[in-house]
Amino acid sequence: MKLYATPGTASLAPHIILREAALPFETVRLGVKAKVLPDGRPFTSICPKGYVPALELDDGSILTEGPAILLYLADLRPELGLAPVHGTMARYRTIEWLSFTASELHKSYTPLFVRGPSDDWKAAAQASIERRLAWIDMELTDREYLGEHFGVADAYLFTVLNWTQFTLIPIDRWPSLEAYLRRVAARPAVRAALRADGLIQ
Ligand SMILES: N[C@@H](CCC(=O)N[C@@H](CS)C(=O)NCC(=O)O)C(=O)O
């Protein structure tokens, strides 16, 4: 498999799961702005959506959308429990978290990182993120991970929460959230992914 990835972006989540599951993969690194393949073709020639993460499967087909990629990878190694078994309530809870992270959190960060949005828009995005962080902090009060143990929803939530350090949002306002970030960041596979992406030394 090939993971098309841009360091520091949402592609960190499947990168973490590939390493947690010890699956064989190679990474194709793309720039933040110019997404050009190593052979010079535009990334859109193989992935018309033009964004990461994208996973090239062994049959050459491309799977996109972070939550779909994460569940696909977890299901390749079901014995590891990175996603709960099909048909269980725990599986739906995982999908609930993935969906929340994608639609309520991930995209709220975008106005904080790109040029163009007005100050009002940025302030509204930040206020929305802060409301979500306060709720997540409450949810994490008495648990280590989102499910019974570390899984795909944690990889995605960690990836997005990790962007908070590049904003003016003071994460130490939410102690359970801060502790959760430290806990996930300490996992060997997460450290390896962060290191490979140049995000830590
Ligand atoms: N809906 C996509 C969104 C992925 C996404 O927002 N990717 C960003 C990086 S965090 C990206 O590659 N943006 C570049 C672009 O849209 O051109 C998913 O859930 O995977």
The ligand as a MOL file (V3000), in Angstrom:
LIG
                    3D

  0  0  0     0  0            999 V3000
M  V30 BEGIN CTAB
M  V30 COUNTS 20 19 0 0 0
M  V30 BEGIN ATOM
M  V30 1 N -12.6410 15.0780 3.5660 0
M  V30 2 C -11.2260 14.8040 3.6240 0
M  V30 3 C -10.5150 16.0870 3.9910 0
M  V30 4 C -9.0190 15.9320 3.9970 0
M  V30 5 C -8.3220 17.2690 4.1170 0
M  V30 6 O -8.8840 18.2750 4.5840 0
M  V30 7 N -7.0390 17.2890 3.7030 0
M  V30 8 C -6.2600 18.4870 3.7120 0
M  V30 9 C -5.0940 18.3700 4.6780 0
M  V30 10 S -5.6360 18.3070 6.3530 0
M  V30 11 C -5.6710 18.7120 2.3270 0
M  V30 12 O -5.0070 17.8560 1.7620 0
M  V30 13 N -5.9550 19.8880 1.7540 0
M  V30 14 C -5.4320 20.2500 0.4800 0
M  V30 15 C -6.4850 20.6120 -0.5050 0
M  V30 16 O -7.6870 20.5400 -0.1670 0
M  V30 17 O -6.0980 20.9570 -1.6180 0
M  V30 18 C -10.9280 13.6930 4.6200 0
M  V30 19 O -11.6710 13.5470 5.6020 0
M  V30 20 O -9.9750 12.9320 4.4010 0
M  V30 END ATOM
M  V30 BEGIN BOND
M  V30 1 1 1 2
M  V30 2 1 2 3
M  V30 3 1 2 18
M  V30 4 1 3 4
M  V30 5 1 4 5
M  V30 6 2 5 6
M  V30 7 1 5 7
M  V30 8 1 7 8
M  V30 9 1 8 9
M  V30 10 1 8 11
M  V30 11 1 9 10
M  V30 12 2 11 12
M  V30 13 1 11 13
M  V30 14 1 13 14
M  V30 15 1 14 15
M  V30 16 2 15 16
M  V30 17 1 15 17
M  V30 18 2 18 19
M  V30 19 1 18 20
M  V30 END BOND
M  V30 END CTAB
M  END
